[in-house]
Amino acid sequence: MTDFWVGEFRVDVARAKVVSSDQAISLEPRVLKVLLTLAETPGEVVTHETLLEKVWPNVVVAPNAVQRCIGQLRKTFGDDAKQQKVIVTHPKVGYSLIAKVEKTDCRTPEKSSNSGTSHRENRIHWFFGFVLIILIAFFLLRPSSPSNTANLPFEQLTPLTSTDEKEYYPNFSPDGRYLVFNRYIAACENELWIKDLQENTEFQLTKGSGFFGPAAWSPDGNQLAFSSRSGCDAAAEFNHCRSISAVSFLLAQAESQTPRELLACDESDYVAVNWLTNDKVAFIDTYARESKVKSLTLGSGQLALLYQDDQYLPQSLTYSDRNKQLAVTVHDQIQNTAIVLLNTETGVSEFVPLQIPSDFSDYLLWDPSWHPLKDVLLVAARKSLFEIDLEGSFTEYPLSSVSNVYSPTYHPDGNKIVAAMGSFDLDIEAYEVDISDSDGLTVSAQNHQTLYHSTVADYQAKFQTGTSNLSFVSSRSGSEQIWFAENGQLRQLSQFKETININSYAWSPDGQLIALTAKGHLQLLTLDGQLQRLTTPFKVIDVYQWVNAQQLLLSVIHEQQRQVVLFDISLGSHEPIYQGFSHWAQLNIDDSLLYTDWHKTLQIYRDNESQVFSSTRQVPLIDGFMIKENKLVFWSDNKLQVYDLKKQVFSSVELPPTSKQIIGLSDVDFINKRLLLSGYREARKDLVLFHND
């Protein structure tokens, strides 16, 4: 394609530059190809699929690759996602180039009144253009940065709490004097507390304890609203559902208050409560896991639907009274994440894909809060704070800390940030497990033992096939690695140099290899610590099962779809088993597929049809599970659940009590009567203040 104009910008195709009256900006090859594709049909919508086919033919790319290129083009043309004067986003469809596009021969170049000055300026522009190219080449060829990084504009870090309890979800009062936060006294039992930052005193907001979500202040500072339910041992029929409750701050200053219920949950589950006015709250309703954003008017009890999308489900929300906008974090089944900016007065919404930094591409839990004075959102992940602009671009502020940072929020003056900092401590727990199927099915467990404990999370424990050895994931060496206990001697098996999350892994049938997935890649790990990345035509989400010597059952994103596939590690070929979302899956003994769907309901897929696995219909919240010795095994309702797939009989057992809460099943070996679980020991979290004075 020859050179052309986009509005007042000349596109120099041969040199991959966009030239304006005062500068020349170089474009990356993929960004230029996106622009050329849009310019082929100006004004018309070019779909995501077309852009992927033309710009990345036969290449597996990150879900936000197109959005990242569009963001760079908008910056080049002085456009943004809010104005969209050059490039328009058509949510869930594609993009269109609406600025005027002309060939260069259709324009008459402007003549300068001083040719000498023109030649001199051209030489100057050529020189600086050359320098610019060298600088760009330097930055492009050096090791890439995971995101735009900057130094945090705060020099001091002051602890606000230092108790033996765990503090979460801090939030400033509208005048900035008070801080509300959750203080946990058990794994799923907490209290709401207030800290007076002026007097440096604390008092309990709620009378008694429960399982309270993050608390939000009403605009006048007189009330606090939050989600709530009873603790872990609640006997209510729907003990997992959360209602919306509130307390009076004015009354609580004299005496802790019993929360009053604003909206009973029934079978719904209400989370992410935010005040819109002193008489109206917004929240996410996760009934049947459909996740809708709704509002509740307190005076009338009227409910209203604010946002719903069958493809993108709300995950969190935050409200800006200055902009009258809700920022709703949403994601779809193939891990695309975006922010929906919803104007609560006009009802107009804008869909903004998040350009998540590559080092955090596997991080899904983005829970932002608005800056009180600027059009940016504040989030945290691992040991970094981020600001997200309204185009979805991230600026990272790495922290010099050994602890992760959570739930950051700006002070109302915009000059301070409060956050929680700390870590979780999970241990590897073991039991002897015995199963008898001579008369029905009976399961028993005894002789509890903590096998491995550190000050960080040790989890995903698995038995090495055919031995008494085991492996697990831990960050005890500073970053997430696989550790291996061989004949009682523990050593670090993997040697990842970069910060990663090990999503899942499985042992080979001969116990000589581990298949794992991290950052979308499938990798093999040997017993001497050698790592081999396998080439796949898709992004790998999870390793579900090592089925036989050569085949792995994987969860992948292929051709913009979630799929479960059988992947042959020798041939590099794959066989699609199921197209659709799955939390977890295992091949059944009859070669059908058992999987948990979007709603965490166990389904069986055979003959191209999915049906609810009726034998577990009444068991709540099935997540991870495994098939061992023709038995379906999982952890649910604080019990070990076992279903004999041949005899079609069910049994469950409550484990002997320990000082820790068991939160999940890791592995089971019925032949050698061994059971591995993850035990929650504690979480160490304190509130800290980033500031300059």
C-alpha positions as CSV (number, residue, x, y, z in Angstrom):
1,M,0.0,0.0,0.0
2,T,1.3,3.5,-0.9
3,D,1.5,6.4,1.5
4,F,-1.7,8.0,2.6
5,W,-3.3,10.6,4.9
6,V,-5.4,10.0,8.0
7,G,-6.9,13.3,8.7
8,E,-3.9,15.7,9.1
9,F,-1.4,12.8,9.6
10,R,0.7,11.4,6.8
11,V,1.3,7.6,7.0
12,D,4.8,6.8,5.5
13,V,4.3,3.1,4.9
14,A,7.8,2.3,3.7
15,R,9.4,3.8,6.8
16,A,6.6,2.7,9.2
17,K,6.0,6.2,10.5
18,V,3.1,8.6,11.1
19,V,4.2,12.1,10.3
20,S,2.5,15.3,11.5
21,S,3.5,19.0,11.3
22,D,5.8,18.7,14.3
23,Q,6.9,15.1,14.7
24,A,7.3,11.7,13.2
25,I,6.3,8.7,15.2
26,S,7.5,5.2,14.3
27,L,5.0,2.3,14.5
28,E,5.7,-1.3,15.4
29,P,5.2,-3.7,12.4
30,R,2.0,-5.2,13.9
31,V,0.6,-1.8,14.8
32,L,1.2,-0.6,11.2
33,K,-0.5,-3.7,9.8
34,V,-3.6,-3.1,12.0
35,L,-3.7,0.5,10.6
36,L,-3.3,-0.7,7.0
37,T,-6.1,-3.2,7.5
38,L,-8.5,-0.5,8.9
39,A,-7.5,1.9,6.1
40,E,-8.4,-0.6,3.4
41,T,-12.1,0.0,4.2
42,P,-12.3,3.4,5.9
43,G,-15.6,3.9,7.8
44,E,-16.4,0.3,7.8
45,V,-16.3,-2.1,10.7
46,V,-13.3,-4.5,10.7
47,T,-14.0,-7.4,13.0
48,H,-11.6,-8.8,15.6
49,E,-11.4,-12.1,13.6
50,T,-10.4,-10.2,10.4
51,L,-7.7,-8.3,12.2
52,L,-6.3,-11.5,13.8
53,E,-6.3,-13.3,10.5
54,K,-4.5,-10.5,8.6
55,V,-2.1,-9.3,11.2
56,W,-1.3,-12.5,13.1
57,P,-1.9,-15.3,10.5
58,N,-1.3,-18.8,12.0
59,V,0.0,-17.3,15.2
60,V,-1.5,-17.7,18.7
61,V,-1.6,-14.2,20.4
62,A,-2.7,-12.8,23.7
63,P,-6.4,-11.9,23.9
64,N,-5.6,-8.2,24.2
65,A,-3.2,-8.0,21.2
66,V,-5.6,-6.1,19.0
67,Q,-6.7,-3.8,21.8
68,R,-3.0,-3.0,22.5
69,C,-2.4,-2.0,18.9
70,I,-5.6,0.1,18.8
71,G,-4.4,1.9,22.0
72,Q,-1.0,2.7,20.4
73,L,-2.7,4.0,17.2
74,R,-5.0,6.3,19.2
75,K,-2.1,7.8,21.1
76,T,-0.2,8.3,17.8
77,F,-3.2,10.2,16.3
78,G,-4.0,12.1,19.5
79,D,-7.2,10.1,19.9
80,D,-8.5,8.3,22.9
81,A,-11.2,5.7,23.8
82,K,-13.4,8.3,25.2
83,Q,-13.5,10.7,22.2
84,Q,-13.0,8.1,19.4
85,K,-12.6,10.8,16.7
86,V,-10.2,8.6,14.6
87,I,-10.9,5.0,15.6
88,V,-14.3,3.9,16.9
89,T,-14.7,0.8,19.0
90,H,-17.7,-1.5,18.2
91,P,-17.9,-3.6,21.4
92,K,-17.5,-7.3,20.9
93,V,-17.4,-6.8,17.1
94,G,-14.4,-4.8,16.0
95,Y,-13.1,-1.3,15.0
96,S,-13.6,1.3,12.3
97,L,-11.3,4.0,11.0
98,I,-13.6,7.0,10.7
99,A,-11.1,9.8,10.1
100,K,-10.8,10.9,6.5
101,V,-8.4,8.7,4.5
102,E,-6.7,10.1,1.3
103,K,-3.9,9.0,-1.0
104,T,-0.9,11.3,-1.0
105,D,-1.3,12.1,-4.6
106,C,-4.7,13.6,-3.9
107,R,-3.2,16.3,-1.7
108,T,-1.1,19.3,-2.9
109,P,1.9,19.8,-0.6
110,E,2.0,23.2,1.1
111,K,4.9,25.4,-0.2
112,S,7.1,27.2,2.3
113,S,7.7,30.9,1.9
114,N,11.4,30.4,2.7
115,S,13.0,27.6,0.9
116,G,16.3,28.0,2.8
117,T,14.6,27.7,6.1
118,S,12.7,24.7,4.7
119,H,15.9,22.9,3.7
120,R,17.5,23.7,7.0
121,E,14.5,22.5,9.0
122,N,14.4,19.4,6.9
123,R,18.0,18.6,7.8
124,I,17.2,19.3,11.5
125,H,14.1,17.1,11.2
126,W,16.1,14.4,9.4
127,F,18.8,14.5,12.2
128,F,16.2,14.2,15.0
129,G,14.3,11.7,13.1
130,F,17.4,9.6,12.8
131,V,18.1,10.0,16.5
132,L,14.5,9.0,17.2
133,I,14.9,5.9,15.1
134,I,18.0,4.9,17.0
135,L,16.3,5.5,20.3
136,I,13.2,3.5,19.3
137,A,15.4,0.7,18.0
138,F,17.2,0.7,21.4
139,F,14.0,0.5,23.4
140,L,12.5,-2.1,21.0
141,L,15.6,-4.3,21.0
142,R,16.4,-4.2,24.7
143,P,14.6,-6.6,27.1
144,S,11.0,-5.6,27.0
145,S,9.4,-4.1,30.1
146,P,6.2,-5.7,31.3
147,S,4.3,-2.4,31.4
148,N,4.8,1.3,31.6
149,T,6.6,1.7,34.9
150,A,7.2,4.7,37.2
151,N,8.3,5.4,40.7
152,L,5.5,5.6,43.2
153,P,4.9,9.3,44.0
154,F,5.0,8.6,47.7
155,E,8.2,8.4,49.8
156,Q,6.9,7.1,53.1
157,L,5.2,3.9,54.2
158,T,3.5,4.0,57.6
159,P,1.8,1.0,59.3
160,L,-1.7,1.7,60.4
161,T,-2.4,-1.6,62.1
162,S,-0.1,-4.1,63.7
163,T,-2.3,-6.6,65.6
164,D,-2.2,-10.4,65.6
165,E,-5.5,-10.3,63.5
166,K,-5.8,-9.9,59.8
167,E,-7.0,-6.6,58.3
168,Y,-8.4,-6.3,54.8
169,Y,-10.4,-3.9,52.6
170,P,-9.6,-0.4,53.9
171,N,-11.7,2.5,52.8
172,F,-11.5,6.2,53.7
173,S,-14.6,8.1,54.9
174,P,-15.6,11.0,52.6
175,D,-13.8,13.5,54.8
176,G,-10.7,11.4,55.0
177,R,-10.6,11.3,58.8
178,Y,-11.8,7.7,59.4
179,L,-10.9,4.4,57.9
180,V,-13.2,1.4,57.9
181,F,-11.7,-2.1,57.5
182,N,-12.4,-5.8,57.9
183,R,-10.6,-7.5,60.8
184,Y,-10.6,-11.3,60.4
185,I,-10.8,-13.5,63.5
186,A,-11.1,-16.8,61.6
187,A,-10.8,-17.9,57.9
188,C,-14.4,-16.8,57.1
189,E,-15.4,-14.8,60.1
190,N,-14.7,-11.1,60.5
191,E,-15.7,-7.8,62.2
192,L,-15.9,-4.3,60.8
193,W,-13.7,-1.8,62.6
194,I,-13.2,2.0,62.4
195,K,-9.8,3.8,62.8
196,D,-9.9,7.5,63.7
197,L,-6.7,8.7,61.9
198,Q,-6.8,12.0,63.7
199,E,-7.0,10.6,67.2
200,N,-5.2,7.3,66.3
201,T,-7.9,5.3,68.0
202,E,-10.1,2.3,66.9
203,F,-13.5,1.0,67.7
204,Q,-15.6,-1.9,66.5
205,L,-18.4,-0.9,64.1
206,T,-20.4,-4.1,64.0
207,K,-21.7,-5.9,67.1
208,G,-20.6,-9.5,67.0
209,S,-19.0,-11.1,63.9
210,G,-20.1,-12.5,60.6
211,F,-18.7,-12.9,57.1
212,F,-18.8,-9.2,55.9
213,G,-17.7,-7.9,52.6
214,P,-15.8,-4.6,52.0
215,A,-17.7,-1.7,53.5
216,A,-18.7,1.4,51.5
217,W,-19.4,4.9,52.9
218,S,-22.5,6.8,52.0
219,P,-21.7,10.2,50.4
220,D,-22.6,12.0,53.6
221,G,-20.5,9.6,55.7
222,N,-23.4,8.7,58.0
223,Q,-23.9,5.1,56.8
224,L,-21.8,2.1,55.7
225,A,-23.2,-0.7,53.5
226,F,-21.7,-4.1,52.8
227,S,-22.5,-7.7,51.8
228,S,-23.0,-10.1,54.7
229,R,-23.8,-13.7,55.7
230,S,-23.2,-15.9,58.7
231,G,-19.8,-17.7,59.1
232,C,-18.6,-21.0,57.7
233,D,-20.8,-23.2,59.9
234,A,-24.0,-21.5,59.1
235,A,-26.9,-23.9,59.0
236,A,-29.1,-21.8,56.8
237,E,-30.4,-23.5,53.7
238,F,-28.5,-21.1,51.4
239,N,-25.4,-20.5,53.6
240,H,-23.3,-19.4,50.7
241,C,-25.6,-16.4,49.7
242,R,-24.8,-12.9,50.9
243,S,-27.3,-10.2,51.7
244,I,-26.8,-6.4,51.7
245,S,-26.6,-4.9,55.2
246,A,-25.8,-1.5,56.7
247,V,-25.0,0.2,59.9
248,S,-25.3,3.8,61.1
249,F,-21.8,5.3,61.7
250,L,-23.3,8.0,63.9
251,L,-24.8,5.4,66.3
252,A,-21.7,3.2,66.1
253,Q,-19.5,6.0,67.5
254,A,-21.3,5.5,70.8
255,E,-21.9,1.7,70.6
256,S,-21.2,-1.1,68.2
257,Q,-24.2,-1.8,66.0
258,T,-26.0,-4.9,64.8
259,P,-26.2,-4.7,61.0
260,R,-29.7,-4.1,59.6
261,E,-30.6,-6.0,56.5
262,L,-31.3,-3.9,53.4
263,L,-31.9,-6.7,50.9
264,A,-32.2,-10.4,51.8
265,C,-30.3,-12.7,49.4
266,D,-32.7,-15.6,49.3
267,E,-31.0,-17.7,46.5
268,S,-29.0,-14.7,45.1
269,D,-25.6,-13.6,46.2
270,Y,-24.9,-9.9,46.4
271,V,-21.4,-8.5,46.3
272,A,-19.4,-5.3,45.5
273,V,-21.7,-2.8,47.3
274,N,-21.2,0.9,46.3
275,W,-23.3,4.0,47.2
276,L,-24.6,6.0,44.4
277,T,-26.5,8.5,46.5
278,N,-27.4,8.7,50.2
279,D,-30.5,6.6,49.4
280,K,-29.3,4.3,46.6
281,V,-26.7,1.6,46.4
282,A,-25.3,-0.4,43.4
283,F,-24.2,-4.0,43.6
284,I,-23.5,-7.2,41.7
285,D,-26.2,-9.8,41.8
286,T,-24.7,-13.2,41.0
287,Y,-28.0,-15.2,41.0
288,A,-27.4,-18.5,39.1
289,R,-23.9,-16.9,38.4
290,E,-25.4,-14.7,35.8
291,S,-23.9,-11.6,37.4
292,K,-25.9,-8.4,36.8
293,V,-25.2,-4.9,38.1
294,K,-28.3,-3.6,39.9
295,S,-29.3,-0.7,42.1
296,L,-31.5,-0.6,45.2
297,T,-33.3,2.5,46.3
298,L,-33.5,2.3,50.1
299,G,-36.6,4.5,50.6
300,S,-38.8,2.6,48.2
301,G,-37.0,-0.8,48.1
302,Q,-37.1,-0.5,44.3
303,L,-34.6,-2.6,42.3
304,A,-33.3,-1.6,38.9
305,L,-31.0,-3.3,36.4
306,L,-28.0,-1.2,35.5
307,Y,-25.9,-3.6,33.4
308,Q,-26.1,-7.1,32.0
309,D,-24.0,-8.9,29.3
310,D,-24.4,-12.6,28.6
311,Q,-20.8,-12.7,27.3
312,Y,-18.9,-10.5,29.8
313,L,-19.8,-11.0,33.4
314,P,-19.2,-8.4,36.1
315,Q,-16.5,-9.1,38.6
316,S,-16.2,-5.9,40.6
317,L,-17.3,-2.3,40.5
318,T,-16.4,1.1,41.9
319,Y,-18.3,4.4,41.7
320,S,-17.0,8.0,41.0
321,D,-19.4,10.7,42.2
322,R,-17.3,13.3,40.3
323,N,-17.9,11.5,37.0
324,K,-21.3,9.9,37.9
325,Q,-19.7,6.7,36.5
326,L,-19.5,3.1,37.6
327,A,-16.4,1.3,36.5
328,V,-17.4,-2.3,36.2
329,T,-14.7,-4.9,35.7
330,V,-15.9,-7.7,33.4
331,H,-14.4,-10.8,31.9
332,D,-15.5,-13.5,29.4
333,Q,-15.0,-17.2,29.3
334,I,-11.6,-16.9,27.4
335,Q,-10.1,-14.6,30.0
336,N,-10.6,-11.3,28.1
337,T,-10.9,-8.6,30.8
338,A,-12.4,-5.1,30.3
339,I,-13.8,-2.1,32.1
340,V,-17.3,-1.0,31.4
341,L,-17.7,2.7,32.2
342,L,-21.4,3.2,32.9
343,N,-22.9,6.7,33.3
344,T,-25.5,6.4,36.0
345,E,-27.4,9.5,34.9
346,T,-27.6,8.9,31.2
347,G,-27.3,5.1,31.1
348,V,-24.6,5.4,28.4
349,S,-21.8,2.8,28.7
350,E,-18.4,2.4,27.2
351,F,-16.5,-0.9,26.8
352,V,-12.8,-0.5,27.4
353,P,-10.6,-3.6,27.0
354,L,-7.8,-3.8,29.5
355,Q,-4.2,-3.8,28.1
356,I,-2.9,-6.0,30.9
357,P,0.9,-6.0,31.2
358,S,2.4,-9.3,29.9
359,D,3.9,-10.2,33.2
360,F,0.4,-10.1,34.7
361,S,-1.5,-11.7,31.8
362,D,-2.5,-14.6,34.0
363,Y,-3.8,-12.4,36.7
364,L,-7.6,-12.1,36.6
365,L,-8.8,-10.5,39.8
366,W,-8.6,-6.7,39.0
367,D,-10.6,-4.8,41.6
368,P,-10.1,-1.1,40.9
369,S,-11.0,2.1,42.8
370,W,-11.4,5.6,41.3
371,H,-8.9,8.4,41.9
372,P,-11.0,11.1,43.5
373,L,-9.6,13.9,41.3
374,K,-8.4,12.2,38.1
375,D,-9.8,9.9,35.4
376,V,-7.7,6.9,36.5
377,L,-8.4,3.8,38.4
378,L,-6.1,2.2,41.1
379,V,-5.5,-1.5,41.3
380,A,-2.9,-3.9,42.8
381,A,-1.4,-7.2,41.8
382,R,1.4,-9.1,43.7
383,K,4.0,-6.5,44.7
384,S,2.9,-3.7,42.4
385,L,0.4,-0.9,42.3
386,F,-1.1,0.2,39.0
387,E,-3.1,3.1,37.6
388,I,-5.4,2.3,34.7
389,D,-6.4,5.2,32.4
390,L,-9.7,5.3,30.6
391,E,-8.2,3.7,27.5
392,G,-7.3,0.6,29.5
393,S,-3.5,1.3,29.6
394,F,-1.6,0.4,32.8
395,T,1.1,2.3,34.6
396,E,3.0,0.1,37.0
397,Y,4.5,1.3,40.3
398,P,6.7,-1.6,41.6
399,L,7.1,-1.8,45.4
400,S,10.2,-2.8,47.2
401,S,8.5,-5.2,49.4
402,V,8.5,-8.9,50.3
403,S,4.7,-8.8,50.8
404,N,1.9,-8.6,48.3
405,V,-0.3,-5.6,48.2
406,Y,-4.1,-5.7,48.2
407,S,-7.2,-3.4,47.9
408,P,-5.5,0.0,47.5
409,T,-7.7,3.1,47.8
410,Y,-6.9,6.8,47.4
411,H,-7.5,9.3,50.2
412,P,-10.2,11.9,49.2
413,D,-7.5,14.5,48.7
414,G,-5.7,12.2,46.2
415,N,-2.4,12.6,48.0
416,K,-2.3,9.3,50.0
417,I,-3.0,5.6,49.4
418,V,-4.1,3.1,52.0
419,A,-3.7,-0.6,51.2
420,A,-3.4,-4.0,52.9
421,M,-0.1,-5.8,52.7
422,G,0.8,-9.4,53.7
423,S,0.6,-13.0,52.6
424,F,-1.4,-16.2,53.0
425,D,0.0,-19.2,54.7
426,L,-1.2,-22.6,53.4
427,D,0.2,-25.9,54.6
428,I,0.3,-29.4,53.1
429,E,-2.0,-31.7,55.2
430,A,-2.1,-35.5,55.1
431,Y,-4.4,-38.2,56.3
432,E,-4.6,-41.9,56.1
433,V,-7.7,-42.7,54.1
434,D,-9.4,-46.1,53.8
435,I,-12.2,-47.1,51.5
436,S,-14.4,-50.1,51.6
437,D,-16.7,-51.0,48.8
438,S,-17.6,-54.6,49.8
439,D,-21.0,-53.4,51.0
440,G,-21.9,-50.2,49.3
441,L,-19.2,-47.5,49.8
442,T,-17.6,-46.5,53.1
443,V,-14.8,-43.9,53.5
444,S,-12.8,-43.2,56.6
445,A,-9.9,-40.9,57.4
446,Q,-7.5,-40.7,60.4
447,N,-4.0,-39.9,61.6
448,H,-3.7,-36.3,60.5
449,Q,-0.2,-34.9,59.9
450,T,1.1,-31.5,58.6
451,L,3.8,-32.6,56.1
452,Y,5.1,-29.2,55.0
453,H,4.8,-25.8,56.5
454,S,6.5,-22.4,55.7
455,T,5.6,-18.8,56.2
456,V,4.1,-18.7,52.7
457,A,1.5,-20.7,50.7
458,D,2.5,-24.3,50.1
459,Y,-0.2,-25.9,47.9
460,Q,-1.1,-28.1,44.9
461,A,0.5,-31.1,46.5
462,K,0.6,-34.2,44.4
463,F,2.0,-37.7,44.8
464,Q,4.7,-38.7,42.3
465,T,3.3,-41.7,40.4
466,G,4.3,-45.0,41.8
467,T,6.4,-43.7,44.7
468,S,5.9,-42.3,48.2
469,N,7.4,-39.0,47.1
470,L,5.4,-35.8,46.5
471,S,5.6,-32.4,44.9
472,F,4.0,-29.0,45.6
473,V,4.0,-25.4,44.6
474,S,5.5,-22.8,46.9
475,S,7.1,-19.3,46.8
476,R,9.3,-20.1,49.8
477,S,12.4,-19.2,47.8
478,G,10.9,-15.8,46.8
479,S,9.0,-16.8,43.6
480,E,6.6,-19.5,42.7
481,Q,8.4,-22.8,42.0
482,I,7.7,-26.5,42.1
483,W,9.3,-28.3,45.1
484,F,10.0,-32.0,45.3
485,A,10.2,-34.2,48.4
486,E,12.2,-37.3,47.5
487,N,12.7,-39.9,50.2
488,G,12.0,-37.2,52.8
489,Q,14.5,-34.7,51.4
490,L,13.0,-31.5,50.1
491,R,14.5,-29.6,47.2
492,Q,13.5,-26.9,44.7
493,L,12.8,-28.7,41.4
494,S,12.0,-25.8,39.0
495,Q,14.2,-22.8,38.5
496,F,11.9,-20.2,36.9
497,K,13.8,-16.9,36.6
498,E,10.8,-14.7,36.0
499,T,7.7,-14.1,38.2
500,I,5.0,-16.5,37.2
501,N,1.9,-18.3,38.5
502,I,1.9,-22.0,38.1
503,N,-1.7,-22.6,37.2
504,S,-1.7,-26.4,37.4
505,Y,0.4,-29.4,36.8
506,A,0.3,-33.2,36.5
507,W,2.8,-36.1,36.9
508,S,3.4,-38.5,34.0
509,P,2.2,-42.1,34.4
510,D,5.9,-43.2,34.9
511,G,6.6,-40.5,37.4
512,Q,9.6,-39.1,35.4
513,L,8.0,-35.8,34.1
514,I,5.8,-33.0,35.3
515,A,3.6,-31.2,32.8
516,L,2.7,-27.6,33.9
517,T,1.2,-24.5,32.5
518,A,2.4,-20.9,33.3
519,K,1.7,-17.7,31.4
520,G,-0.3,-19.6,28.7
521,H,2.5,-22.0,27.9
522,L,2.8,-25.8,28.3
523,Q,6.1,-26.9,29.7
524,L,7.7,-30.2,30.7
525,L,9.9,-30.4,33.9
526,T,12.3,-33.3,34.4
527,L,13.5,-34.7,37.8
528,D,16.9,-32.9,37.3
529,G,15.1,-29.6,36.9
530,Q,15.4,-29.2,33.1
531,L,12.5,-27.3,31.6
532,Q,11.2,-27.7,28.0
533,R,8.5,-25.4,26.5
534,L,6.3,-27.3,24.1
535,T,5.0,-25.6,21.0
536,T,1.2,-25.5,20.8
537,P,-1.2,-23.8,18.4
538,F,-3.2,-22.4,21.4
539,K,-2.9,-20.7,24.8
540,V,-2.9,-23.3,27.5
541,I,-4.9,-22.5,30.6
542,D,-4.7,-25.7,32.7
543,V,-3.3,-29.2,32.7
544,Y,-6.3,-31.3,33.8
545,Q,-4.9,-34.8,33.5
546,W,-2.0,-36.8,32.2
547,V,-4.1,-39.5,30.5
548,N,-1.5,-41.9,29.1
549,A,2.1,-42.0,28.2
550,Q,1.7,-39.5,25.3
551,Q,-1.5,-37.6,25.9
552,L,-2.5,-34.7,28.2
553,L,-6.0,-33.4,28.9
554,L,-5.8,-29.6,28.6
555,S,-7.9,-26.5,28.9
556,V,-7.0,-24.1,26.1
557,I,-8.0,-21.0,24.2
558,H,-8.0,-21.9,20.5
559,E,-9.5,-19.8,17.7
560,Q,-11.0,-17.4,20.3
561,Q,-12.8,-20.3,22.0
562,R,-12.4,-22.2,25.3
563,Q,-11.8,-25.9,24.6
564,V,-10.9,-29.1,26.3
565,V,-8.4,-31.0,24.1
566,L,-6.3,-34.1,24.2
567,F,-2.7,-33.1,23.3
568,D,-0.1,-35.5,22.0
569,I,3.3,-34.4,23.4
570,S,5.2,-36.4,20.9
571,L,3.4,-35.4,17.7
572,G,2.3,-32.0,18.8
573,S,-1.2,-32.8,17.5
574,H,-4.4,-32.3,19.4
575,E,-8.0,-33.6,19.4
576,P,-10.8,-31.4,20.5
577,I,-13.0,-33.1,23.2
578,Y,-15.3,-30.3,24.2
579,Q,-15.9,-26.7,23.1
580,G,-16.9,-24.4,25.9
581,F,-15.9,-23.1,29.3
582,S,-14.8,-25.5,32.0
583,H,-13.4,-24.8,35.5
584,W,-12.0,-28.3,35.7
585,A,-12.3,-31.6,33.8
586,Q,-11.3,-35.3,33.9
587,L,-11.8,-38.1,31.4
588,N,-14.2,-40.7,32.8
589,I,-13.7,-44.4,32.7
590,D,-16.0,-44.8,29.7
591,D,-14.2,-42.0,27.8
592,S,-16.9,-39.4,28.5
593,L,-15.8,-36.1,29.9
594,L,-16.7,-34.9,33.4
595,Y,-16.3,-31.1,33.8
596,T,-17.5,-28.2,36.0
597,D,-19.2,-25.5,34.0
598,W,-19.4,-21.7,34.4
599,H,-21.7,-22.2,37.3
600,K,-19.4,-24.8,38.9
601,T,-22.0,-27.5,38.3
602,L,-20.7,-30.9,37.4
603,Q,-21.6,-31.9,33.9
604,I,-21.0,-35.1,31.8
605,Y,-20.3,-34.7,28.1
606,R,-20.8,-37.6,25.8
607,D,-22.2,-38.0,22.2
608,N,-21.8,-34.2,21.7
609,E,-24.2,-33.4,24.5
610,S,-23.8,-32.1,28.0
611,Q,-26.0,-33.1,30.9
612,V,-25.9,-32.4,34.6
613,F,-24.2,-35.3,36.4
614,S,-27.3,-36.2,38.4
615,S,-25.5,-38.1,41.2
616,T,-23.9,-34.8,42.5
617,R,-26.8,-32.5,41.8
618,Q,-27.4,-31.8,45.5
619,V,-23.7,-31.2,46.4
620,P,-22.9,-27.5,46.4
621,L,-20.0,-25.7,44.8
622,I,-18.0,-28.4,43.2
623,D,-14.7,-27.0,41.9
624,G,-11.6,-29.2,41.6
625,F,-12.1,-32.9,41.5
626,M,-10.2,-36.0,40.3
627,I,-11.0,-39.6,39.1
628,K,-8.9,-42.2,40.9
629,E,-9.4,-46.0,40.9
630,N,-12.8,-45.6,39.1
631,K,-14.0,-43.2,41.8
632,L,-14.9,-39.5,41.5
633,V,-13.3,-37.6,44.5
634,F,-13.7,-34.0,45.5
635,W,-13.9,-31.7,48.5
636,S,-17.2,-30.0,49.1
637,D,-19.3,-28.8,52.1
638,N,-16.3,-29.4,54.4
639,K,-16.3,-33.1,53.6
640,L,-14.3,-35.5,51.4
641,Q,-16.9,-36.7,48.8
642,V,-16.4,-40.0,47.0
643,Y,-18.6,-41.5,44.2
644,D,-18.0,-45.0,42.8
645,L,-18.5,-44.6,39.0
646,K,-19.1,-48.3,38.5
647,K,-21.4,-49.1,41.4
648,Q,-23.0,-45.6,41.3
649,V,-23.0,-45.2,45.1
650,F,-22.0,-42.1,47.1
651,S,-20.2,-41.7,50.4
652,S,-18.6,-38.8,52.3
653,V,-16.6,-38.3,55.5
654,E,-15.9,-35.4,57.8
655,L,-12.2,-35.4,58.6
656,P,-10.9,-35.4,62.2
657,P,-10.7,-31.8,63.4
658,T,-7.4,-29.9,63.2
659,S,-6.2,-26.4,64.2
660,K,-6.5,-25.4,60.5
661,Q,-9.4,-25.1,58.1
662,I,-9.2,-27.5,55.1
663,I,-9.9,-25.5,52.0
664,G,-9.3,-28.0,49.2
665,L,-8.4,-31.5,48.0
666,S,-4.9,-31.8,46.4
667,D,-4.4,-35.6,45.7
668,V,-5.5,-39.0,46.8
669,D,-3.9,-42.4,46.5
670,F,-6.4,-45.1,47.5
671,I,-4.0,-48.0,46.9
672,N,-1.5,-46.7,49.5
673,K,-4.3,-45.1,51.6
674,R,-3.0,-41.6,51.4
675,L,-4.8,-38.2,51.2
676,L,-3.3,-34.7,50.6
677,L,-5.2,-31.5,51.2
678,S,-4.5,-27.7,51.5
679,G,-4.9,-26.4,55.0
680,Y,-5.3,-22.7,55.8
681,R,-3.0,-21.7,58.7
682,E,-3.3,-18.0,58.7
683,A,-3.1,-14.8,56.7
684,R,-0.8,-12.0,57.8
685,K,-2.2,-8.7,56.6
686,D,-1.8,-5.2,58.0
687,L,-3.0,-1.8,56.7
688,V,-0.4,0.6,55.5
689,L,-0.4,4.2,54.3
690,F,1.6,5.5,51.3
691,H,2.2,9.2,51.7
692,N,4.7,12.1,51.6
693,D,4.2,13.9,54.9
